[in-house]
Amino acid sequence: MPAPLSYGINDAAAVSGLSRSTLYRHATAGRLRLVKVGGRTLVCAASLRVLLGAES
């Protein structure tokens, strides 16, 4: 199964161990990329990995 390209905000919080509000703070500061698709806010998986230091 391929790695996901994005996560819903709740799933991103679960896989990262960070709270939803912390994820939104990082997005506001420009350290995390959020994408709006329809009514959903998605967290770019590559951006989340960079934030957590899993990729550079």
Sequence and secondary structure as in RCSB ss.txt:
>XXXX:A:sequence
MPAPLSYGINDAAAVSGLSRSTLYRHATAGRLRLVKVGGRTLVCAASLRVLLGAES
>XXXX:A:secstr
    SEEEHHHHHHHH   HHHHHHHHHTTSS EEEETTEEEEEHHHHHHHTTS  
